Amino acid sequence: MKVLIVNNIGREGPGLLEEILEENEIESYTYEYQKDKAFPSPGDYGAIFVFGGPDSANDETDKMIEERAKELSENTGGHIFHSKWNGKKTPHISVSRIHRI
C-alpha cells in the first residue's frame, strides 16, 4: 500500500505518522501544499492523510473571528463592518432584507 500525506503548513511535517509508516515499511509521499504544484492522483494511494494548520475554527484569535464572520456573511447574504471596542477591531455582520408589502 502507498500512502499520501497532504501537508498544508510547510514548517510542520508528518512526524510520528512518518515514523510509523517507515517502521511498517509502508511507502508514503508527502505533498507540500505550499511548494508542490500538481496534486497527485488520489487513486494512486490506498490511504490519504490531510494535516491541517495551526489554527482551529474554535480559536478566539482575531484571525479566526474574522474568518468566521466572513463565512457567516457569505452564507447569509450579509455584509461585514468593523468597529473598535476597547481599541480592538471587531467584525460585525449586518443582514437586512426588504420585503414588499
SEFIZA-3560 file (N, C-alpha, C; in Angstrom, 3 decimals):
REM SEFIZA-3560
<numar><xx>0.852</xx><yy>-1.184</yy><zz>0.000</zz><atom>N</atom></numar>
<numar><xx>0.000</xx><yy>0.000</yy><zz>0.000</zz><atom>CA</atom></numar>
<numar><xx>0.892</xx><yy>1.239</yy><zz>0.000</zz><atom>C</atom></numar>
<numar><xx>0.412</xx><yy>2.272</yy><zz>-0.676</zz><atom>N</atom></numar>
<numar><xx>1.100</xx><yy>3.550</yy><zz>-0.761</zz><atom>CA</atom></numar>
<numar><xx>0.212</xx><yy>4.601</yy><zz>-0.094</zz><atom>C</atom></numar>
<numar><xx>0.815</xx><yy>5.479</yy><zz>0.713</zz><atom>N</atom></numar>
<numar><xx>0.063</xx><yy>6.471</yy><zz>1.486</zz><atom>CA</atom></numar>
<numar><xx>0.445</xx><yy>7.878</yy><zz>1.030</zz><atom>C</atom></numar>
<numar><xx>-0.567</xx><yy>8.721</yy><zz>0.858</zz><atom>N</atom></numar>
<numar><xx>-0.347</xx><yy>10.126</yy><zz>0.533</zz><atom>CA</atom></numar>
<numar><xx>-0.569</xx><yy>10.950</yy><zz>1.796</zz><atom>C</atom></numar>
<numar><xx>0.394</xx><yy>11.807</yy><zz>2.098</zz><atom>N</atom></numar>
<numar><xx>0.281</xx><yy>12.720</yy><zz>3.236</zz><atom>CA</atom></numar>
<numar><xx>0.218</xx><yy>14.132</yy><zz>2.659</zz><atom>C</atom></numar>
<numar><xx>-0.863</xx><yy>14.842</yy><zz>2.942</zz><atom>N</atom></numar>
<numar><xx>-1.015</xx><yy>16.213</yy><zz>2.464</zz><atom>CA</atom></numar>
<numar><xx>-0.657</xx><yy>17.140</yy><zz>3.615</zz><atom>C</atom></numar>
<numar><xx>0.427</xx><yy>17.883</yy><zz>3.427</zz><atom>N</atom></numar>
<numar><xx>0.919</xx><yy>18.780</yy><zz>4.462</zz><atom>CA</atom></numar>
<numar><xx>0.590</xx><yy>20.216</yy><zz>4.060</zz><atom>C</atom></numar>
<numar><xx>-0.293</xx><yy>20.868</yy><zz>4.816</zz><atom>N</atom></numar>
<numar><xx>-0.735</xx><yy>22.220</yy><zz>4.479</zz><atom>CA</atom></numar>
<numar><xx>0.175</xx><yy>23.319</yy><zz>4.999</zz><atom>C</atom></numar>
<numar><xx>0.987</xx><yy>23.031</yy><zz>5.990</zz><atom>N</atom></numar>
<numar><xx>1.873</xx><yy>24.027</yy><zz>6.582</zz><atom>CA</atom></numar>
<numar><xx>3.311</xx><yy>23.559</yy><zz>6.418</zz><atom>C</atom></numar>
<numar><xx>4.123</xx><yy>24.360</yy><zz>5.713</zz><atom>N</atom></numar>
<numar><xx>5.493</xx><yy>23.973</yy><zz>5.398</zz><atom>CA</atom></numar>
<numar><xx>6.393</xx><yy>23.744</yy><zz>6.599</zz><atom>C</atom></numar>
<numar><xx>6.172</xx><yy>24.462</yy><zz>7.683</zz><atom>N</atom></numar>
<numar><xx>7.068</xx><yy>24.332</yy><zz>8.834</zz><atom>CA</atom></numar>
<numar><xx>6.760</xx><yy>23.099</yy><zz>9.690</zz><atom>C</atom></numar>
<numar><xx>5.687</xx><yy>22.402</yy><zz>9.365</zz><atom>N</atom></numar>
<numar><xx>5.330</xx><yy>21.199</yy><zz>10.109</zz><atom>CA</atom></numar>
<numar><xx>5.454</xx><yy>19.997</yy><zz>9.190</zz><atom>C</atom></numar>
<numar><xx>5.796</xx><yy>18.852</yy><zz>9.753</zz><atom>N</atom></numar>
<numar><xx>5.941</xx><yy>17.644</yy><zz>8.957</zz><atom>CA</atom></numar>
<numar><xx>5.047</xx><yy>16.540</yy><zz>9.474</zz><atom>C</atom></numar>
<numar><xx>5.115</xx><yy>15.361</yy><zz>8.851</zz><atom>N</atom></numar>
<numar><xx>4.260</xx><yy>14.244</yy><zz>9.246</zz><atom>CA</atom></numar>
<numar><xx>4.632</xx><yy>13.615</yy><zz>10.585</zz><atom>C</atom></numar>
<numar><xx>5.814</xx><yy>13.923</yy><zz>11.107</zz><atom>N</atom></numar>
<numar><xx>6.212</xx><yy>13.487</yy><zz>12.445</zz><atom>CA</atom></numar>
<numar><xx>6.052</xx><yy>12.011</yy><zz>12.728</zz><atom>C</atom></numar>
<numar><xx>5.278</xx><yy>11.695</yy><zz>13.762</zz><atom>N</atom></numar>
<numar><xx>5.094</xx><yy>10.325</yy><zz>14.233</zz><atom>CA</atom></numar>
<numar><xx>4.483</xx><yy>9.429</yy><zz>13.160</zz><atom>C</atom></numar>
<numar><xx>3.565</xx><yy>9.958</yy><zz>12.362</zz><atom>N</atom></numar>
<numar><xx>2.955</xx><yy>9.154</yy><zz>11.303</zz><atom>CA</atom></numar>
<numar><xx>4.024</xx><yy>8.633</yy><zz>10.344</zz><atom>C</atom></numar>
<numar><xx>4.941</xx><yy>9.498</yy><zz>9.970</zz><atom>N</atom></numar>
<numar><xx>6.012</xx><yy>9.093</yy><zz>9.057</zz><atom>CA</atom></numar>
<numar><xx>6.868</xx><yy>7.988</yy><zz>9.674</zz><atom>C</atom></numar>
<numar><xx>7.170</xx><yy>8.113</yy><zz>10.957</zz><atom>N</atom></numar>
<numar><xx>7.948</xx><yy>7.081</yy><zz>11.657</zz><atom>CA</atom></numar>
<numar><xx>7.215</xx><yy>5.741</yy><zz>11.644</zz><atom>C</atom></numar>
<numar><xx>5.924</xx><yy>5.768</yy><zz>11.927</zz><atom>N</atom></numar>
<numar><xx>5.127</xx><yy>4.530</yy><zz>11.957</zz><atom>CA</atom></numar>
<numar><xx>5.084</xx><yy>3.889</yy><zz>10.571</zz><atom>C</atom></numar>
<numar><xx>4.906</xx><yy>4.706</yy><zz>9.548</zz><atom>N</atom></numar>
<numar><xx>4.876</xx><yy>4.173</yy><zz>8.184</zz><atom>CA</atom></numar>
<numar><xx>6.216</xx><yy>3.538</yy><zz>7.816</zz><atom>C</atom></numar>
<numar><xx>7.305</xx><yy>4.202</yy><zz>8.165</zz><atom>N</atom></numar>
<numar><xx>8.634</xx><yy>3.662</yy><zz>7.868</zz><atom>CA</atom></numar>
<numar><xx>8.884</xx><yy>2.362</yy><zz>8.617</zz><atom>C</atom></numar>
<numar><xx>8.524</xx><yy>2.328</yy><zz>9.906</zz><atom>N</atom></numar>
<numar><xx>8.707</xx><yy>1.112</yy><zz>10.713</zz><atom>CA</atom></numar>
<numar><xx>7.948</xx><yy>-0.067</yy><zz>10.122</zz><atom>C</atom></numar>
<numar><xx>6.809</xx><yy>0.208</yy><zz>9.499</zz><atom>N</atom></numar>
<numar><xx>5.981</xx><yy>-0.851</yy><zz>8.920</zz><atom>CA</atom></numar>
<numar><xx>6.216</xx><yy>-1.019</yy><zz>7.415</zz><atom>C</atom></numar>
<numar><xx>7.277</xx><yy>-0.375</yy><zz>6.937</zz><atom>N</atom></numar>
<numar><xx>7.682</xx><yy>-0.466</yy><zz>5.534</zz><atom>CA</atom></numar>
<numar><xx>6.542</xx><yy>-0.132</yy><zz>4.569</zz><atom>C</atom></numar>
<numar><xx>5.817</xx><yy>0.935</yy><zz>4.912</zz><atom>N</atom></numar>
<numar><xx>4.722</xx><yy>1.414</yy><zz>4.064</zz><atom>CA</atom></numar>
<numar><xx>5.233</xx><yy>2.634</yy><zz>3.304</zz><atom>C</atom></numar>
<numar><xx>5.148</xx><yy>2.559</yy><zz>1.995</zz><atom>N</atom></numar>
<numar><xx>5.619</xx><yy>3.649</yy><zz>1.150</zz><atom>CA</atom></numar>
<numar><xx>4.701</xx><yy>4.860</yy><zz>1.309</zz><atom>C</atom></numar>
<numar><xx>5.300</xx><yy>6.051</yy><zz>1.374</zz><atom>N</atom></numar>
<numar><xx>4.491</xx><yy>7.265</yy><zz>1.505</zz><atom>CA</atom></numar>
<numar><xx>5.098</xx><yy>8.396</yy><zz>0.685</zz><atom>C</atom></numar>
<numar><xx>4.240</xx><yy>9.334</yy><zz>0.336</zz><atom>N</atom></numar>
<numar><xx>4.670</xx><yy>10.547</yy><zz>-0.346</zz><atom>CA</atom></numar>
<numar><xx>4.021</xx><yy>11.716</yy><zz>0.382</zz><atom>C</atom></numar>
<numar><xx>4.829</xx><yy>12.715</yy><zz>0.729</zz><atom>N</atom></numar>
<numar><xx>4.300</xx><yy>13.902</yy><zz>1.398</zz><atom>CA</atom></numar>
<numar><xx>4.164</xx><yy>15.024</yy><zz>0.374</zz><atom>C</atom></numar>
<numar><xx>2.928</xx><yy>15.427</yy><zz>0.148</zz><atom>N</atom></numar>
<numar><xx>2.630</xx><yy>16.538</yy><zz>-0.753</zz><atom>CA</atom></numar>
<numar><xx>2.684</xx><yy>17.821</yy><zz>0.061</zz><atom>C</atom></numar>
<numar><xx>3.570</xx><yy>18.729</yy><zz>-0.327</zz><atom>N</atom></numar>
<numar><xx>3.716</xx><yy>20.010</yy><zz>0.371</zz><atom>CA</atom></numar>
<numar><xx>2.830</xx><yy>21.042</yy><zz>-0.321</zz><atom>C</atom></numar>
<numar><xx>1.720</xx><yy>21.396</yy><zz>0.298</zz><atom>N</atom></numar>
<numar><xx>0.733</xx><yy>22.293</yy><zz>-0.301</zz><atom>CA</atom></numar>
<numar><xx>1.353</xx><yy>23.605</yy><zz>-0.776</zz><atom>C</atom></numar>
<numar><xx>2.241</xx><yy>24.181</yy><zz>0.019</zz><atom>N</atom></numar>
<numar><xx>2.785</xx><yy>25.491</yy><zz>-0.309</zz><atom>CA</atom></numar>
<numar><xx>3.925</xx><yy>25.433</yy><zz>-1.328</zz><atom>C</atom></numar>
<numar><xx>4.447</xx><yy>24.241</yy><zz>-1.625</zz><atom>N</atom></numar>
<numar><xx>5.572</xx><yy>24.118</yy><zz>-2.556</zz><atom>CA</atom></numar>
<numar><xx>5.196</xx><yy>23.394</yy><zz>-3.840</zz><atom>C</atom></numar>
<numar><xx>4.541</xx><yy>22.264</yy><zz>-3.716</zz><atom>N</atom></numar>
<numar><xx>4.230</xx><yy>21.427</yy><zz>-4.872</zz><atom>CA</atom></numar>
<numar><xx>3.113</xx><yy>22.056</yy><zz>-5.700</zz><atom>C</atom></numar>
<numar><xx>3.178</xx><yy>21.849</yy><zz>-6.993</zz><atom>N</atom></numar>
<numar><xx>2.178</xx><yy>22.451</yy><zz>-7.865</zz><atom>CA</atom></numar>
<numar><xx>1.032</xx><yy>21.491</yy><zz>-8.185</zz><atom>C</atom></numar>
<numar><xx>1.341</xx><yy>20.391</yy><zz>-8.793</zz><atom>N</atom></numar>
<numar><xx>0.294</xx><yy>19.451</yy><zz>-9.212</zz><atom>CA</atom></numar>
<numar><xx>-0.042</xx><yy>18.490</yy><zz>-8.079</zz><atom>C</atom></numar>
<numar><xx>-1.339</xx><yy>18.379</yy><zz>-7.779</zz><atom>N</atom></numar>
<numar><xx>-1.774</xx><yy>17.455</yy><zz>-6.730</zz><atom>CA</atom></numar>
<numar><xx>-1.754</xx><yy>16.036</yy><zz>-7.292</zz><atom>C</atom></numar>
<numar><xx>-1.196</xx><yy>15.076</yy><zz>-6.538</zz><atom>N</atom></numar>
<numar><xx>-1.141</xx><yy>13.693</yy><zz>-7.021</zz><atom>CA</atom></numar>
<numar><xx>-2.541</xx><yy>13.095</yy><zz>-7.181</zz><atom>C</atom></numar>
<numar><xx>-2.650</xx><yy>12.114</yy><zz>-8.025</zz><atom>N</atom></numar>
<numar><xx>-3.928</xx><yy>11.440</yy><zz>-8.239</zz><atom>CA</atom></numar>
<numar><xx>-4.283</xx><yy>10.607</yy><zz>-7.008</zz><atom>C</atom></numar>
<numar><xx>-5.407</xx><yy>10.910</yy><zz>-6.339</zz><atom>N</atom></numar>
<numar><xx>-5.794</xx><yy>10.157</yy><zz>-5.138</zz><atom>CA</atom></numar>
<numar><xx>-5.953</xx><yy>8.661</yy><zz>-5.395</zz><atom>C</atom></numar>
<numar><xx>-6.310</xx><yy>8.287</yy><zz>-6.621</zz><atom>N</atom></numar>
<numar><xx>-6.497</xx><yy>6.880</yy><zz>-6.950</zz><atom>CA</atom></numar>
<numar><xx>-5.221</xx><yy>6.064</yy><zz>-6.894</zz><atom>C</atom></numar>
<numar><xx>-4.072</xx><yy>6.739</yy><zz>-6.841</zz><atom>N</atom></numar>
<numar><xx>-2.787</xx><yy>6.042</yy><zz>-6.768</zz><atom>CA</atom></numar>
<numar><xx>-2.418</xx><yy>5.644</yy><zz>-5.344</zz><atom>C</atom></numar>
<numar><xx>-3.266</xx><yy>5.983</yy><zz>-4.380</zz><atom>N</atom></numar>
<numar><xx>-2.934</xx><yy>5.758</yy><zz>-2.967</zz><atom>CA</atom></numar>
<numar><xx>-4.018</xx><yy>4.947</yy><zz>-2.273</zz><atom>C</atom></numar>
<numar><xx>-3.584</xx><yy>4.128</yy><zz>-1.324</zz><atom>N</atom></numar>
<numar><xx>-4.516</xx><yy>3.314</yy><zz>-0.547</zz><atom>CA</atom></numar>
<numar><xx>-5.081</xx><yy>4.068</yy><zz>0.644</zz><atom>C</atom></numar>
<numar><xx>-4.403</xx><yy>5.150</yy><zz>1.039</zz><atom>N</atom></numar>
<numar><xx>-4.858</xx><yy>5.974</yy><zz>2.165</zz><atom>CA</atom></numar>
<numar><xx>-4.330</xx><yy>7.388</yy><zz>1.969</zz><atom>C</atom></numar>
<numar><xx>-5.097</xx><yy>8.360</yy><zz>2.445</zz><atom>N</atom></numar>
<numar><xx>-4.685</xx><yy>9.761</yy><zz>2.366</zz><atom>CA</atom></numar>
<numar><xx>-4.873</xx><yy>10.389</yy><zz>3.739</zz><atom>C</atom></numar>
<numar><xx>-3.820</xx><yy>11.038</yy><zz>4.232</zz><atom>N</atom></numar>
<numar><xx>-3.879</xx><yy>11.779</yy><zz>5.492</zz><atom>CA</atom></numar>
<numar><xx>-3.726</xx><yy>13.253</yy><zz>5.152</zz><atom>C</atom></numar>
<numar><xx>-4.677</xx><yy>14.074</yy><zz>5.579</zz><atom>N</atom></numar>
<numar><xx>-4.612</xx><yy>15.511</yy><zz>5.325</zz><atom>CA</atom></numar>
<numar><xx>-4.407</xx><yy>16.209</yy><zz>6.660</zz><atom>C</atom></numar>
<numar><xx>-3.270</xx><yy>16.883</yy><zz>6.779</zz><atom>N</atom></numar>
<numar><xx>-2.965</xx><yy>17.604</yy><zz>8.012</zz><atom>CA</atom></numar>
<numar><xx>-3.406</xx><yy>19.047</yy><zz>7.880</zz><atom>C</atom></numar>
<numar><xx>-4.041</xx><yy>19.553</yy><zz>8.911</zz><atom>N</atom></numar>
<numar><xx>-4.471</xx><yy>20.943</yy><zz>8.943</zz><atom>CA</atom></numar>
<numar><xx>-3.329</xx><yy>21.837</yy><zz>9.370</zz><atom>C</atom></numar>
<numar><xx>-3.674</xx><yy>23.054</yy><zz>9.682</zz><atom>N</atom></numar>
<numar><xx>-2.674</xx><yy>24.017</yy><zz>10.121</zz><atom>CA</atom></numar>
<numar><xx>-2.782</xx><yy>24.279</yy><zz>11.606</zz><atom>C</atom></numar>
<numar><xx>-2.071</xx><yy>25.280</yy><zz>12.065</zz><atom>N</atom></numar>
<numar><xx>-2.052</xx><yy>25.578</yy><zz>13.496</zz><atom>CA</atom></numar>
<numar><xx>-3.330</xx><yy>26.242</yy><zz>14.006</zz><atom>C</atom></numar>
<numar><xx>-4.160</xx><yy>26.765</yy><zz>13.093</zz><atom>N</atom></numar>
<numar><xx>-5.378</xx><yy>27.455</yy><zz>13.511</zz><atom>CA</atom></numar>
<numar><xx>-6.535</xx><yy>26.478</yy><zz>13.666</zz><atom>C</atom></numar>
<numar><xx>-7.345</xx><yy>26.712</yy><zz>14.680</zz><atom>N</atom></numar>
<numar><xx>-8.556</xx><yy>25.927</yy><zz>14.892</zz><atom>CA</atom></numar>
<numar><xx>-9.757</xx><yy>26.842</yy><zz>14.673</zz><atom>C</atom></numar>
<numar><xx>-10.809</xx><yy>26.308</yy><zz>14.109</zz><atom>N</atom></numar>
<numar><xx>-12.028</xx><yy>27.098</yy><zz>13.908</zz><atom>CA</atom></numar>
<numar><xx>-12.592</xx><yy>27.588</yy><zz>15.235</zz><atom>C</atom></numar>
<numar><xx>-12.206</xx><yy>26.960</yy><zz>16.333</zz><atom>N</atom></numar>
<numar><xx>-12.701</xx><yy>27.350</yy><zz>17.653</zz><atom>CA</atom></numar>
<numar><xx>-11.817</xx><yy>28.382</yy><zz>18.343</zz><atom>C</atom></numar>
<numar><xx>-10.688</xx><yy>28.751</yy><zz>17.736</zz><atom>N</atom></numar>
<numar><xx>-9.795</xx><yy>29.742</yy><zz>18.334</zz><atom>CA</atom></numar>
<numar><xx>-10.485</xx><yy>31.098</yy><zz>18.400</zz><atom>C</atom></numar>
<numar><xx>-10.216</xx><yy>31.836</yy><zz>19.439</zz><atom>N</atom></numar>
<numar><xx>-10.777</xx><yy>33.179</yy><zz>19.592</zz><atom>CA</atom></numar>
<numar><xx>-9.751</xx><yy>34.240</yy><zz>19.210</zz><atom>C</atom></numar>
<numar><xx>-8.897</xx><yy>33.928</yy><zz>18.248</zz><atom>N</atom></numar>
<numar><xx>-7.926</xx><yy>34.905</yy><zz>17.767</zz><atom>CA</atom></numar>
<numar><xx>-8.617</xx><yy>35.839</yy><zz>16.777</zz><atom>C</atom></numar>
<numar><xx>-8.028</xx><yy>37.017</yy><zz>16.575</zz><atom>N</atom></numar>
<numar><xx>-8.607</xx><yy>37.973</yy><zz>15.628</zz><atom>CA</atom></numar>
<numar><xx>-8.757</xx><yy>37.347</yy><zz>14.246</zz><atom>C</atom></numar>
<numar><xx>-7.757</xx><yy>36.586</yy><zz>13.836</zz><atom>N</atom></numar>
<numar><xx>-7.782</xx><yy>35.957</yy><zz>12.510</zz><atom>CA</atom></numar>
<numar><xx>-8.981</xx><yy>35.025</yy><zz>12.367</zz><atom>C</atom></numar>
<numar><xx>-9.227</xx><yy>34.178</yy><zz>13.360</zz><atom>N</atom></numar>
<numar><xx>-10.311</xx><yy>33.205</yy><zz>13.253</zz><atom>CA</atom></numar>
<numar><xx>-11.685</xx><yy>33.860</yy><zz>13.420</zz><atom>C</atom></numar>
<numar><xx>-11.780</xx><yy>34.886</yy><zz>14.253</zz><atom>N</atom></numar>
<numar><xx>-13.045</xx><yy>35.622</yy><zz>14.391</zz><atom>CA</atom></numar>
<numar><xx>-13.404</xx><yy>36.253</yy><zz>13.050</zz><atom>C</atom></numar>
<numar><xx>-12.411</xx><yy>36.837</yy><zz>12.390</zz><atom>N</atom></numar>
<numar><xx>-12.623</xx><yy>37.449</yy><zz>11.075</zz><atom>CA</atom></numar>
<numar><xx>-13.045</xx><yy>36.398</yy><zz>10.041</zz><atom>C</atom></numar>
<numar><xx>-12.402</xx><yy>35.232</yy><zz>10.061</zz><atom>N</atom></numar>
<numar><xx>-12.745</xx><yy>34.158</yy><zz>9.116</zz><atom>CA</atom></numar>
<numar><xx>-14.181</xx><yy>33.671</yy><zz>9.320</zz><atom>C</atom></numar>
<numar><xx>-14.582</xx><yy>33.489</yy><zz>10.593</zz><atom>N</atom></numar>
<numar><xx>-15.953</xx><yy>33.033</yy><zz>10.869</zz><atom>CA</atom></numar>
<numar><xx>-16.968</xx><yy>34.088</yy><zz>10.447</zz><atom>C</atom></numar>
<numar><xx>-16.654</xx><yy>35.364</yy><zz>10.686</zz><atom>N</atom></numar>
<numar><xx>-17.560</xx><yy>36.443</yy><zz>10.288</zz><atom>CA</atom></numar>
<numar><xx>-17.706</xx><yy>36.477</yy><zz>8.769</zz><atom>C</atom></numar>
<numar><xx>-16.600</xx><yy>36.308</yy><zz>8.059</zz><atom>N</atom></numar>
<numar><xx>-16.634</xx><yy>36.297</yy><zz>6.591</zz><atom>CA</atom></numar>
<numar><xx>-17.501</xx><yy>35.149</yy><zz>6.081</zz><atom>C</atom></numar>
<numar><xx>-17.299</xx><yy>33.963</yy><zz>6.632</zz><atom>N</atom></numar>
<numar><xx>-18.068</xx><yy>32.780</yy><zz>6.219</zz><atom>CA</atom></numar>
<numar><xx>-19.563</xx><yy>32.986</yy><zz>6.497</zz><atom>C</atom></numar>
<numar><xx>-19.882</xx><yy>33.501</yy><zz>7.675</zz><atom>N</atom></numar>
<numar><xx>-21.279</xx><yy>33.722</yy><zz>8.045</zz><atom>CA</atom></numar>
<numar><xx>-21.930</xx><yy>34.762</yy><zz>7.140</zz><atom>C</atom></numar>
<numar><xx>-21.208</xx><yy>35.842</yy><zz>6.852</zz><atom>N</atom></numar>
<numar><xx>-21.795</xx><yy>36.879</yy><zz>5.994</zz><atom>CA</atom></numar>
<numar><xx>-22.031</xx><yy>36.357</yy><zz>4.584</zz><atom>C</atom></numar>
<numar><xx>-21.106</xx><yy>35.542</yy><zz>4.067</zz><atom>N</atom></numar>
<numar><xx>-21.277</xx><yy>34.984</yy><zz>2.720</zz><atom>CA</atom></numar>
<numar><xx>-22.468</xx><yy>34.028</yy><zz>2.668</zz><atom>C</atom></numar>
<numar><xx>-22.687</xx><yy>33.272</yy><zz>3.730</zz><atom>N</atom></numar>
<numar><xx>-23.774</xx><yy>32.293</yy><zz>3.750</zz><atom>CA</atom></numar>
<numar><xx>-25.140</xx><yy>32.910</yy><zz>4.027</zz><atom>C</atom></numar>
<numar><xx>-25.167</xx><yy>34.116</yy><zz>4.576</zz><atom>N</atom></numar>
<numar><xx>-26.448</xx><yy>34.748</yy><zz>4.905</zz><atom>CA</atom></numar>
<numar><xx>-26.773</xx><yy>35.934</yy><zz>4.001</zz><atom>C</atom></numar>
<numar><xx>-25.854</xx><yy>36.265</yy><zz>3.100</zz><atom>N</atom></numar>
<numar><xx>-26.067</xx><yy>37.416</yy><zz>2.232</zz><atom>CA</atom></numar>
<numar><xx>-25.852</xx><yy>38.729</yy><zz>2.951</zz><atom>C</atom></numar>
<numar><xx>-25.173</xx><yy>38.681</yy><zz>4.068</zz><atom>N</atom></numar>
<numar><xx>-24.928</xx><yy>39.885</yy><zz>4.853</zz><atom>CA</atom></numar>
<numar><xx>-23.644</xx><yy>40.582</yy><zz>4.458</zz><atom>C</atom></numar>
<numar><xx>-23.318</xx><yy>41.613</yy><zz>5.205</zz><atom>N</atom></numar>
<numar><xx>-22.108</xx><yy>42.391</yy><zz>4.963</zz><atom>CA</atom></numar>
<numar><xx>-21.362</xx><yy>42.546</yy><zz>6.281</zz><atom>C</atom></numar>
<numar><xx>-20.045</xx><yy>42.565</yy><zz>6.190</zz><atom>N</atom></numar>
<numar><xx>-19.223</xx><yy>42.743</yy><zz>7.390</zz><atom>CA</atom></numar>
<numar><xx>-18.874</xx><yy>44.222</yy><zz>7.522</zz><atom>C</atom></numar>
<numar><xx>-19.025</xx><yy>44.754</yy><zz>8.720</zz><atom>N</atom></numar>
<numar><xx>-18.477</xx><yy>46.068</yy><zz>9.015</zz><atom>CA</atom></numar>
<numar><xx>-17.711</xx><yy>45.938</yy><zz>10.320</zz><atom>C</atom></numar>
<numar><xx>-16.786</xx><yy>46.845</yy><zz>10.535</zz><atom>N</atom></numar>
<numar><xx>-15.918</xx><yy>46.752</yy><zz>11.708</zz><atom>CA</atom></numar>
<numar><xx>-16.123</xx><yy>47.953</yy><zz>12.614</zz><atom>C</atom></numar>
<numar><xx>-15.949</xx><yy>47.724</yy><zz>13.886</zz><atom>N</atom></numar>
<numar><xx>-15.949</xx><yy>48.812</yy><zz>14.850</zz><atom>CA</atom></numar>
<numar><xx>-14.798</xx><yy>48.557</yy><zz>15.811</zz><atom>C</atom></numar>
<numar><xx>-14.465</xx><yy>49.570</yy><zz>16.559</zz><atom>N</atom></numar>
<numar><xx>-13.404</xx><yy>49.392</yy><zz>17.552</zz><atom>CA</atom></numar>
<numar><xx>-14.036</xx><yy>49.385</yy><zz>18.930</zz><atom>C</atom></numar>
<numar><xx>-13.688</xx><yy>48.386</yy><zz>19.700</zz><atom>N</atom></numar>
<numar><xx>-14.178</xx><yy>48.261</yy><zz>21.061</zz><atom>CA</atom></numar>
<numar><xx>-12.960</xx><yy>48.075</yy><zz>21.944</zz><atom>C</atom></numar>
<numar><xx>-12.742</xx><yy>49.004</yy><zz>22.847</zz><atom>N</atom></numar>
<numar><xx>-11.554</xx><yy>48.979</yy><zz>23.701</zz><atom>CA</atom></numar>
<numar><xx>-10.279</xx><yy>48.889</yy><zz>22.872</zz><atom>C</atom></numar>
<numar><xx>-10.254</xx><yy>49.604</yy><zz>21.741</zz><atom>N</atom></numar>
<numar><xx>-9.067</xx><yy>49.633</yy><zz>20.898</zz><atom>CA</atom></numar>
<numar><xx>-8.873</xx><yy>48.408</yy><zz>20.030</zz><atom>C</atom></numar>
<numar><xx>-9.827</xx><yy>47.487</yy><zz>20.048</zz><atom>N</atom></numar>
<numar><xx>-9.707</xx><yy>46.249</yy><zz>19.273</zz><atom>CA</atom></numar>
<numar><xx>-10.712</xx><yy>46.263</yy><zz>18.125</zz><atom>C</atom></numar>
<numar><xx>-10.216</xx><yy>45.985</yy><zz>16.912</zz><atom>N</atom></numar>
<numar><xx>-11.082</xx><yy>45.918</yy><zz>15.731</zz><atom>CA</atom></numar>
<numar><xx>-11.967</xx><yy>44.684</yy><zz>15.842</zz><atom>C</atom></numar>
<numar><xx>-13.275</xx><yy>44.878</yy><zz>15.751</zz><atom>N</atom></numar>
<numar><xx>-14.221</xx><yy>43.780</yy><zz>15.927</zz><atom>CA</atom></numar>
<numar><xx>-15.149</xx><yy>43.687</yy><zz>14.723</zz><atom>C</atom></numar>
<numar><xx>-15.263</xx><yy>42.498</yy><zz>14.101</zz><atom>N</atom></numar>
<numar><xx>-16.188</xx><yy>42.377</yy><zz>12.969</zz><atom>CA</atom></numar>
<numar><xx>-17.627</xx><yy>42.228</yy><zz>13.441</zz><atom>C</atom></numar>
<numar><xx>-18.534</xx><yy>42.829</yy><zz>12.720</zz><atom>N</atom></numar>
<numar><xx>-19.968</xx><yy>42.673</yy><zz>12.958</zz><atom>CA</atom></numar>
<numar><xx>-20.607</xx><yy>42.321</yy><zz>11.621</zz><atom>C</atom></numar>
<numar><xx>-21.718</xx><yy>41.648</yy><zz>11.662</zz><atom>N</atom></numar>
<numar><xx>-22.398</xx><yy>41.267</yy><zz>10.427</zz><atom>CA</atom></numar>
<numar><xx>-23.762</xx><yy>41.919</yy><zz>10.395</zz><atom>C</atom></numar>
<numar><xx>-24.078</xx><yy>42.523</yy><zz>9.264</zz><atom>N</atom></numar>
<numar><xx>-25.376</xx><yy>43.152</yy><zz>9.082</zz><atom>CA</atom></numar>
<numar><xx>-26.121</xx><yy>42.403</yy><zz>7.988</zz><atom>C</atom></numar>
<numar><xx>-27.307</xx><yy>41.925</yy><zz>8.311</zz><atom>N</atom></numar>
<numar><xx>-28.149</xx><yy>41.254</yy><zz>7.324</zz><atom>CA</atom></numar>
<numar><xx>-29.472</xx><yy>41.985</yy><zz>7.292</zz><atom>C</atom></numar>
<numar><xx>-29.848</xx><yy>42.471</yy><zz>6.125</zz><atom>N</atom></numar>
<numar><xx>-31.137</xx><yy>43.158</yy><zz>6.025</zz><atom>CA</atom></numar>
<numar><xx>-31.844</xx><yy>42.698</yy><zz>4.760</zz><atom>C</atom></numar>
<numar><xx>-33.146</xx><yy>42.668</yy><zz>4.841</zz><atom>N</atom></numar>
<numar><xx>-33.949</xx><yy>42.274</yy><zz>3.695</zz><atom>CA</atom></numar>
<numar><xx>-35.078</xx><yy>43.299</yy><zz>3.541</zz><atom>C</atom></numar>
<numar><xx>-35.395</xx><yy>43.597</yy><zz>2.320</zz><atom>N</atom></numar>
<numar><xx>-36.508</xx><yy>44.498</yy><zz>2.043</zz><atom>CA</atom></numar>
<numar><xx>-37.666</xx><yy>43.636</yy><zz>1.570</zz><atom>C</atom></numar>
<numar><xx>-38.794</xx><yy>43.770</yy><zz>2.260</zz><atom>N</atom></numar>
<numar><xx>-39.975</xx><yy>42.981</yy><zz>1.914</zz><atom>CA</atom></numar>
<numar><xx>-41.010</xx><yy>43.890</yy><zz>1.265</zz><atom>C</atom></numar>
<numar><xx>-41.599</xx><yy>43.414</yy><zz>0.233</zz><atom>N</atom></numar>
<numar><xx>-42.658</xx><yy>44.153</yy><zz>-0.441</zz><atom>CA</atom></numar>
<numar><xx>-43.952</xx><yy>43.965</yy><zz>0.343</zz><atom>C</atom></numar>
<numar><xx>-44.669</xx><yy>45.049</yy><zz>0.567</zz><atom>N</atom></numar>
<numar><xx>-45.922</xx><yy>44.972</yy><zz>1.326</zz><atom>CA</atom></numar>
<numar><xx>-47.086</xx><yy>44.973</yy><zz>0.370</zz><atom>C</atom></numar>
//
